[in-house]
Amino acid sequence: MDIIAHPSESAAKRLLVEAGLPAADITAKHLQDFFFCGSGPDLEGLVGLELYGEVALLRSLAVATRRQGSGLGSRLVEHAEHYARDRGVKSLYLLTMTAEAFFLRRGYARLPRESAPEAIRNTKEFGGICPLSSAFMVKRLWSQPL
C-alpha cells in the first residue's frame, strides 16, 4: 500500500479520534507534513510531523483497528523519519502514553522532559495536549563523523 501526503482534515481527525488521540488542534496547515494510507474517508494509517529546523515532533501515529499488527505503523514511522531526514532534521522527538515499547524497538530513547529543545517545548502537544506522564522520546536521525 502506498503512503501518500496530505490527508483530508476530516479523514485524519476521524482516525485520530478512533485511536483515542488528540485531534482538536489539527488544521489544514498541520496536514502539509502528514502522511496516510487508505482512500476516501476511511484511512488505514496516519502519521504527522511538525518541523522546526534541525528538530521535529513526530505526532499522531494512528493505525485503524483492522490494520493493527500488520506492520503499517512501522512503515509510516519509517516514511516520516526519511521525510524528516531529507529536510535536515537531526533529532526527531515524540510524546506517547501508550506506544513507548513500540518506539523503543525502533531506536527511540526516553529522555527527561526538561531536556526538550525550545522548539519542542513550545508545541501544543508538549505544552498541554499530552499529559506530563507521557513518555518523552527522541531518535537521532544522523550520526556525528568520527
Backbone as ProteinMPNN parsed JSONL, in Angstrom:
{"seq_chain_A": "MDIIAHPSESAAKRLLVEAGLPAADITAKHLQDFFFCGSGPDLEGLVGLELYGEVALLRSLAVATRRQGSGLGSRLVEHAEHYARDRGVKSLYLLTMTAEAFFLRRGYARLPRESAPEAIRNTKEFGGICPLSSAFMVKRLWSQPL", "coords_chain_A": {"N_chain_A": [[0.832, -1.175, 0.0], [0.497, 2.243, -0.784], [2.068, 5.125, 0.636], [0.897, 8.269, 1.227], [0.968, 11.83, 0.891], [-0.574, 14.583, 2.664], [-3.378, 14.123, 3.936], [-6.999, 14.313, 4.029], [-8.571, 16.718, 6.146], [-10.887, 15.986, 7.586], [-10.903, 13.158, 7.379], [-8.459, 12.525, 8.591], [-8.86, 13.488, 11.215], [-10.979, 11.842, 11.971], [-9.777, 9.26, 12.095], [-7.85, 9.73, 14.092], [-9.472, 10.307, 16.336], [-10.79, 7.833, 16.552], [-8.603, 6.33, 17.325], [-8.131, 7.313, 19.797], [-6.556, 9.572, 20.087], [-5.379, 13.01, 20.306], [-7.153, 15.428, 18.391], [-8.188, 17.913, 18.063], [-6.514, 20.109, 17.617], [-5.649, 19.845, 15.039], [-5.101, 21.153, 11.874], [-5.536, 22.32, 8.473], [-3.058, 23.35, 7.775], [-1.296, 21.927, 9.486], [-1.487, 19.442, 8.273], [0.102, 19.472, 6.033], [2.506, 18.205, 6.404], [1.829, 15.593, 6.984], [1.147, 12.102, 6.599], [-0.485, 9.354, 4.976], [-2.226, 6.187, 4.658], [-4.557, 4.43, 2.708], [-7.893, 5.12, 1.439], [-10.338, 7.559, 0.502], [-12.812, 8.352, 2.978], [-12.046, 6.623, 4.973], [-9.301, 6.159, 6.441], [-6.431, 4.051, 6.728], [-4.072, 4.298, 8.074], [-2.006, 6.778, 9.684], [0.365, 9.399, 10.078], [2.171, 12.136, 11.45], [4.218, 15.117, 11.165], [5.813, 17.819, 12.813], [7.794, 20.273, 11.797], [10.784, 21.854, 12.761], [13.243, 23.217, 11.88], [16.288, 21.809, 12.653], [15.163, 20.035, 14.393], [12.273, 18.011, 15.061], [8.843, 17.168, 15.673], [7.374, 14.114, 15.984], [4.172, 13.037, 15.433], [0.788, 11.988, 16.113], [0.588, 9.281, 15.244], [-1.353, 6.813, 14.04], [-3.177, 3.839, 13.595], [-5.692, 2.137, 11.933], [-7.964, -0.004, 13.614], [-8.483, -2.447, 12.311], [-6.142, -2.841, 10.883], [-4.066, -3.011, 12.641], [-1.07, -4.444, 13.889], [-0.132, -5.247, 11.464], [2.198, -4.183, 10.519], [1.986, -1.716, 9.435], [2.121, 0.647, 11.003], [4.865, 0.747, 11.596], [5.897, 1.106, 9.007], [4.836, 3.624, 8.392], [6.092, 5.257, 10.325], [8.772, 4.923, 9.577], [8.682, 6.078, 7.033], [8.072, 8.758, 7.734], [10.382, 9.376, 9.192], [12.377, 9.276, 7.167], [11.463, 11.331, 5.504], [11.707, 13.521, 7.261], [14.5, 13.482, 7.734], [15.409, 14.039, 5.143], [14.777, 16.684, 5.035], [16.545, 17.938, 6.634], [16.32, 17.448, 9.355], [17.692, 16.559, 12.423], [17.17, 15.481, 14.902], [14.481, 13.667, 16.095], [11.613, 13.994, 17.906], [9.119, 12.794, 20.242], [5.999, 12.347, 21.985], [4.355, 10.01, 24.019], [1.684, 8.071, 25.315], [0.986, 5.438, 25.206], [2.586, 3.916, 23.482], [5.287, 3.458, 24.033], [6.995, 1.166, 24.121], [6.8, 0.26, 21.469], [8.113, 2.366, 20.111], [10.643, 2.271, 21.337], [11.617, -0.135, 20.284], [12.165, 0.735, 17.761], [14.38, 2.293, 17.842], [14.175, 4.654, 19.323], [14.739, 6.657, 22.238], [14.084, 7.172, 25.687], [13.764, 10.341, 27.254], [14.367, 12.871, 29.787], [11.799, 15.263, 30.308], [12.63, 17.886, 30.715], [14.842, 18.176, 29.121], [14.065, 18.806, 26.611], [14.303, 20.499, 23.472], [13.838, 24.023, 22.872], [12.05, 24.605, 20.718], [10.471, 22.293, 20.63], [9.42, 22.261, 23.213], [7.719, 24.402, 22.957], [5.557, 23.498, 21.503], [2.067, 22.68, 21.078], [1.409, 20.089, 21.844], [3.437, 19.325, 23.649], [3.147, 21.352, 25.492], [0.668, 20.959, 26.718], [-1.38, 19.375, 25.521], [-0.575, 16.695, 25.527], [-0.307, 14.685, 28.373], [1.656, 15.264, 31.395], [2.606, 12.845, 32.242], [3.254, 11.477, 29.975], [5.518, 9.583, 27.972], [8.54, 10.975, 26.975], [10.421, 11.081, 24.111], [13.254, 10.471, 21.907], [14.837, 10.226, 18.708], [17.855, 10.077, 17.096], [18.593, 11.204, 13.958], [20.854, 11.331, 12.512], [24.376, 10.792, 12.509], [27.298, 11.813, 14.183], [30.377, 12.579, 12.544], [33.363, 10.589, 12.873]], "CA_chain_A": [[0.0, 0.0, 0.0], [1.252, 3.477, -0.902], [1.984, 6.163, 1.665], [0.571, 9.479, 0.475], [0.997, 13.062, 1.677], [-1.72, 15.493, 2.771], [-4.727, 13.541, 4.093], [-8.057, 15.3, 4.265], [-8.703, 17.047, 7.563], [-11.957, 15.2, 8.214], [-10.492, 11.754, 7.482], [-7.393, 12.445, 9.595], [-9.458, 13.65, 12.546], [-11.794, 10.648, 12.254], [-8.892, 8.18, 12.515], [-7.257, 10.097, 15.378], [-10.49, 10.12, 17.37], [-10.955, 6.383, 16.687], [-7.423, 5.807, 18.019], [-8.033, 7.936, 21.112], [-5.5, 10.583, 20.06], [-5.888, 14.374, 20.152], [-7.419, 15.846, 17.02], [-8.76, 19.26, 18.058], [-5.561, 21.104, 17.124], [-5.279, 19.536, 13.659], [-5.589, 22.098, 10.869], [-5.027, 22.05, 7.127], [-1.626, 23.681, 7.789], [-0.616, 20.768, 10.07], [-1.552, 18.276, 7.391], [1.094, 19.578, 4.966], [3.576, 17.256, 6.713], [1.207, 14.354, 7.449], [1.127, 11.055, 5.582], [-1.531, 8.382, 5.257], [-2.525, 5.043, 3.799], [-6.0, 4.223, 2.608], [-8.537, 6.011, 0.485], [-11.633, 8.084, 0.906], [-12.955, 8.808, 4.361], [-11.602, 5.594, 5.915], [-7.862, 5.963, 6.402], [-5.938, 2.868, 7.43], [-2.977, 4.71, 8.925], [-1.691, 8.192, 9.634], [1.464, 9.893, 10.902], [2.438, 13.534, 11.151], [5.43, 15.773, 11.642], [5.912, 19.264, 12.939], [9.204, 20.514, 11.501], [11.343, 23.073, 13.366], [14.665, 23.24, 11.545], [17.001, 20.552, 12.88], [14.371, 19.161, 15.26], [10.888, 17.848, 14.641], [7.962, 16.395, 16.539], [6.583, 13.057, 15.35], [2.907, 13.039, 16.156], [-0.44, 11.472, 15.516], [0.668, 7.958, 14.629], [-2.587, 6.061, 14.297], [-3.469, 2.761, 12.644], [-7.053, 1.631, 12.115], [-8.019, -1.261, 14.363], [-8.437, -3.601, 11.391], [-4.8, -2.975, 10.314], [-3.048, -3.086, 13.683], [-0.304, -5.678, 13.856], [0.236, -5.577, 10.08], [3.443, -3.514, 10.166], [1.682, -0.427, 8.841], [2.658, 1.686, 11.877], [6.315, 0.799, 11.375], [6.13, 1.7, 7.686], [4.524, 5.051, 8.469], [7.157, 5.913, 11.092], [9.965, 4.911, 8.722], [8.457, 7.081, 5.993], [8.193, 10.072, 8.369], [11.801, 9.572, 9.517], [13.085, 9.592, 5.918], [10.998, 12.66, 5.095], [12.333, 14.484, 8.171], [15.949, 13.484, 7.45], [15.601, 14.719, 3.859], [14.556, 18.113, 5.268], [17.582, 18.437, 7.52], [16.048, 17.167, 10.766], [18.717, 15.726, 13.041], [16.599, 14.797, 16.074], [13.038, 13.524, 15.993], [11.053, 13.824, 19.245], [7.708, 12.429, 20.334], [5.38, 12.093, 23.285], [3.403, 8.913, 23.9], [1.115, 7.476, 26.531], [0.696, 4.015, 25.034], [3.412, 3.217, 22.491], [6.704, 3.575, 24.35], [7.702, -0.053, 23.709], [6.831, 0.296, 20.003], [9.164, 3.29, 19.681], [11.932, 1.757, 21.804], [12.041, -1.141, 19.314], [12.539, 1.425, 16.524], [15.562, 3.108, 18.056], [13.926, 5.857, 20.118], [15.166, 6.555, 23.634], [13.347, 8.058, 26.583], [14.506, 11.484, 27.782], [13.612, 13.706, 30.721], [11.106, 16.356, 29.606], [13.368, 19.151, 30.813], [15.892, 18.22, 28.103], [13.464, 19.124, 25.309], [14.692, 21.769, 22.868], [12.811, 25.059, 22.996], [11.028, 24.462, 19.678], [9.578, 21.195, 21.023], [8.703, 22.73, 24.417], [6.717, 25.383, 22.553], [4.442, 22.885, 20.766], [0.838, 22.46, 21.851], [1.447, 18.742, 22.409], [4.324, 19.342, 24.81], [2.664, 22.342, 26.443], [-0.571, 20.675, 27.41], [-2.25, 18.351, 24.936], [-0.111, 15.41, 26.064], [-0.105, 14.822, 29.82], [3.021, 15.215, 31.925], [3.004, 11.447, 32.411], [3.651, 10.914, 28.678], [6.94, 9.313, 27.74], [9.17, 11.899, 26.038], [11.407, 10.235, 23.454], [13.991, 11.048, 20.787], [15.668, 9.402, 17.839], [18.828, 10.867, 16.334], [18.5, 10.801, 12.553], [22.178, 11.482, 11.926], [25.455, 10.473, 13.439], [28.443, 12.71, 14.017], [31.549, 11.906, 11.979], [34.404, 10.231, 13.843]], "C_chain_A": [[0.884, 1.248, 0.0], [1.034, 4.379, 0.309], [1.922, 7.489, 0.923], [0.585, 10.681, 1.415], [-0.369, 13.749, 1.682], [-3.087, 14.809, 2.855], [-5.759, 14.649, 4.253], [-8.198, 15.514, 5.77], [-9.755, 16.175, 8.243], [-11.557, 13.736, 8.384], [-9.405, 11.586, 8.54], [-7.978, 12.534, 11.0], [-10.281, 12.42, 12.931], [-10.915, 9.505, 12.762], [-8.258, 8.492, 13.87], [-8.236, 9.897, 16.522], [-10.715, 8.634, 17.626], [-9.81, 5.78, 17.498], [-7.25, 6.408, 19.411], [-6.932, 8.97, 21.217], [-6.099, 11.975, 19.876], [-6.06, 14.747, 18.69], [-7.862, 17.304, 16.944], [-7.815, 20.297, 17.474], [-5.167, 20.888, 15.668], [-5.939, 20.533, 12.715], [-5.036, 21.692, 9.508], [-3.529, 22.342, 7.06], [-0.813, 22.522, 8.382], [-0.466, 19.649, 9.04], [-0.587, 18.349, 6.211], [2.221, 18.56, 5.168], [3.024, 16.008, 7.393], [1.142, 13.388, 6.268], [0.097, 10.008, 5.974], [-1.518, 7.236, 4.274], [-4.037, 4.882, 3.807], [-6.585, 5.207, 1.619], [-9.885, 6.452, 1.024], [-11.653, 8.472, 2.368], [-12.401, 7.827, 5.399], [-10.104, 5.336, 5.778], [-7.487, 4.715, 7.178], [-4.802, 3.218, 8.375], [-2.626, 6.151, 8.678], [-0.482, 8.47, 10.51], [1.724, 11.334, 10.488], [3.756, 14.015, 11.717], [5.154, 17.253, 11.83], [7.405, 19.554, 12.844], [9.647, 21.866, 12.06], [12.849, 23.112, 13.115], [15.3, 21.88, 11.743], [16.291, 19.61, 13.835], [12.952, 19.088, 14.72], [10.152, 17.027, 15.684], [7.21, 15.393, 15.678], [5.287, 12.976, 16.131], [1.821, 12.309, 15.379], [-0.275, 10.173, 14.758], [-0.575, 7.178, 15.036], [-2.766, 5.025, 13.194], [-4.869, 2.247, 12.964], [-7.007, 0.256, 12.772], [-7.851, -2.472, 13.455], [-7.053, -3.835, 10.792], [-3.699, -3.075, 11.365], [-2.375, -4.448, 13.658], [0.162, -6.072, 12.466], [1.571, -4.978, 9.655], [3.236, -2.127, 9.578], [2.237, 0.72, 9.69], [4.155, 1.853, 11.685], [6.651, 1.454, 10.038], [5.88, 3.198, 7.701], [5.624, 5.818, 9.224], [8.431, 5.996, 10.249], [9.856, 5.969, 7.625], [8.646, 8.487, 6.565], [9.652, 10.38, 8.713], [12.602, 9.963, 8.277], [12.732, 11.002, 5.438], [11.678, 13.732, 5.947], [13.826, 14.606, 7.881], [16.232, 14.252, 6.157], [15.421, 16.23, 3.98], [15.508, 18.689, 6.312], [17.347, 18.224, 9.005], [17.122, 16.213, 11.28], [18.191, 14.939, 14.227], [15.081, 14.837, 15.98], [12.494, 13.16, 17.372], [9.604, 13.379, 19.156], [7.291, 12.313, 21.788], [4.382, 10.963, 23.085], [2.943, 8.441, 25.267], [1.058, 5.951, 26.421], [1.69, 3.24, 24.181], [4.907, 3.296, 22.775], [7.486, 2.351, 23.87], [7.844, -0.124, 22.189], [7.99, 1.171, 19.523], [10.543, 2.873, 20.172], [12.486, 0.735, 20.813], [12.513, -0.516, 17.999], [13.657, 2.434, 16.731], [15.361, 4.413, 18.799], [14.363, 5.591, 21.557], [14.372, 7.56, 24.464], [14.292, 9.135, 27.125], [13.693, 12.159, 28.875], [13.002, 14.888, 29.958], [11.906, 17.652, 29.621], [14.503, 19.254, 29.793], [15.357, 18.572, 26.713], [13.994, 20.446, 24.766], [13.518, 22.754, 22.916], [11.693, 24.905, 21.966], [10.022, 23.376, 20.032], [8.772, 21.598, 22.257], [7.575, 23.684, 24.06], [5.56, 24.795, 21.759], [3.241, 22.716, 21.682], [0.847, 21.087, 22.518], [2.269, 18.737, 23.696], [3.749, 20.241, 25.905], [1.361, 22.013, 27.136], [-1.455, 19.597, 26.821], [-1.877, 16.968, 25.468], [0.183, 15.582, 27.55], [1.357, 14.72, 30.228], [3.523, 13.784, 32.089], [3.399, 10.776, 31.094], [5.146, 10.643, 28.651], [7.428, 10.31, 26.688], [10.365, 11.163, 25.444], [12.068, 10.962, 22.295], [14.661, 9.942, 19.979], [16.566, 10.346, 17.056], [18.808, 10.323, 14.899], [19.829, 10.941, 11.821], [23.185, 11.061, 12.959], [26.618, 11.406, 13.138], [29.606, 11.926, 13.412], [32.585, 11.635, 13.062], [35.583, 11.177, 13.772]], "O_chain_A": [[1.895, 1.3, 0.7], [-0.036, 4.39, 0.917], [2.782, 7.793, 0.097], [0.251, 10.56, 2.593], [-1.203, 13.514, 0.808], [-3.878, 14.914, 1.917], [-5.419, 15.787, 4.577], [-7.972, 14.6, 6.563], [-9.537, 15.682, 9.349], [-11.84, 13.135, 9.42], [-9.423, 10.619, 9.302], [-7.628, 11.74, 11.873], [-10.277, 12.007, 14.091], [-11.26, 8.85, 13.746], [-8.141, 7.601, 14.712], [-7.863, 9.37, 17.57], [-10.82, 8.211, 18.777], [-10.013, 4.838, 18.264], [-6.317, 6.046, 20.127], [-6.421, 9.225, 22.307], [-7.203, 12.109, 19.349], [-5.218, 14.423, 17.852], [-7.906, 17.872, 15.853], [-8.274, 21.278, 16.888], [-4.412, 21.69, 15.119], [-7.153, 20.736, 12.742], [-4.171, 20.821, 9.414], [-2.801, 21.643, 6.353], [0.239, 22.169, 7.847], [0.575, 18.997, 8.965], [-0.467, 17.382, 5.459], [2.822, 18.105, 4.195], [3.67, 15.434, 8.27], [1.088, 13.795, 5.107], [-0.165, 9.796, 7.158], [-0.896, 7.297, 3.214], [-4.701, 5.168, 4.803], [-5.872, 6.023, 1.035], [-10.481, 5.802, 1.883], [-10.633, 8.873, 2.929], [-12.299, 8.167, 6.577], [-9.688, 4.409, 5.084], [-8.138, 4.36, 8.16], [-4.582, 2.523, 9.366], [-2.904, 6.697, 7.61], [-0.318, 7.854, 11.562], [1.524, 11.709, 9.333], [4.33, 13.408, 12.621], [4.366, 17.855, 11.101], [8.184, 19.135, 13.7], [8.982, 22.884, 11.865], [13.636, 23.045, 14.059], [14.915, 20.907, 11.095], [16.765, 18.498, 14.067], [12.491, 19.986, 14.015], [10.754, 16.294, 16.469], [6.493, 15.775, 14.753], [5.302, 12.858, 17.356], [1.928, 12.058, 14.179], [-0.926, 9.971, 13.733], [-0.813, 6.92, 16.216], [-2.536, 5.301, 12.016], [-5.19, 1.96, 14.118], [-6.109, -0.542, 12.505], [-7.148, -3.42, 13.806], [-6.799, -4.908, 10.245], [-2.525, -3.209, 11.02], [-3.021, -5.472, 13.436], [0.787, -7.119, 12.299], [2.033, -5.236, 8.544], [4.204, -1.437, 9.258], [2.774, 1.68, 9.136], [4.656, 2.976, 11.618], [7.578, 2.26, 9.949], [6.629, 3.96, 7.09], [6.031, 6.9, 8.801], [9.089, 7.035, 10.22], [10.824, 6.668, 7.327], [9.31, 9.32, 5.947], [10.105, 11.513, 8.546], [13.417, 10.884, 8.332], [13.604, 11.764, 5.019], [12.168, 14.731, 5.42], [14.354, 15.715, 7.792], [17.187, 15.026, 6.088], [15.871, 16.976, 3.111], [15.3, 19.795, 6.811], [18.087, 18.757, 9.832], [17.421, 15.195, 10.654], [18.695, 13.859, 14.533], [14.478, 15.897, 15.808], [12.871, 12.135, 17.941], [8.945, 13.56, 18.132], [8.12, 12.198, 22.691], [3.645, 10.95, 22.099], [3.705, 8.416, 26.233], [1.08, 5.255, 27.436], [1.64, 2.01, 24.159], [5.714, 3.21, 21.85], [8.548, 2.505, 23.266], [8.892, -0.523, 21.68], [8.754, 0.775, 18.643], [11.53, 3.105, 19.473], [13.684, 0.732, 20.53], [13.189, -1.175, 17.21], [13.863, 3.323, 15.905], [16.294, 5.21, 18.897], [14.357, 4.453, 22.025], [14.036, 8.649, 23.999], [15.459, 8.87, 27.413], [12.468, 12.041, 28.898], [13.637, 15.443, 29.061], [11.869, 18.424, 28.663], [15.071, 20.333, 29.624], [16.121, 18.627, 25.75], [14.123, 21.413, 25.516], [12.356, 22.353, 22.99], [10.518, 25.056, 22.301], [8.832, 23.531, 19.757], [7.578, 21.311, 22.34], [6.581, 23.767, 24.782], [4.656, 25.535, 21.373], [3.379, 22.622, 22.902], [0.349, 20.936, 23.633], [1.832, 18.2, 24.714], [3.851, 19.933, 27.092], [0.973, 22.721, 28.065], [-2.213, 18.96, 27.552], [-2.749, 16.171, 25.816], [0.858, 16.535, 27.939], [2.184, 14.165, 29.505], [4.729, 13.542, 32.075], [3.835, 9.625, 31.098], [5.936, 11.384, 29.236], [6.804, 10.47, 25.639], [11.224, 10.675, 26.178], [11.532, 11.935, 21.765], [15.0, 8.879, 20.498], [16.094, 11.297, 16.432], [18.986, 9.126, 14.675], [19.9, 10.689, 10.618], [22.879, 10.984, 14.149], [26.883, 11.74, 11.984], [29.8, 10.752, 13.727], [32.671, 12.368, 14.047], [36.547, 11.018, 14.521]]}, "name": "protein", "num_of_chains": 1, "seq": "MDIIAHPSESAAKRLLVEAGLPAADITAKHLQDFFFCGSGPDLEGLVGLELYGEVALLRSLAVATRRQGSGLGSRLVEHAEHYARDRGVKSLYLLTMTAEAFFLRRGYARLPRESAPEAIRNTKEFGGICPLSSAFMVKRLWSQPL"}
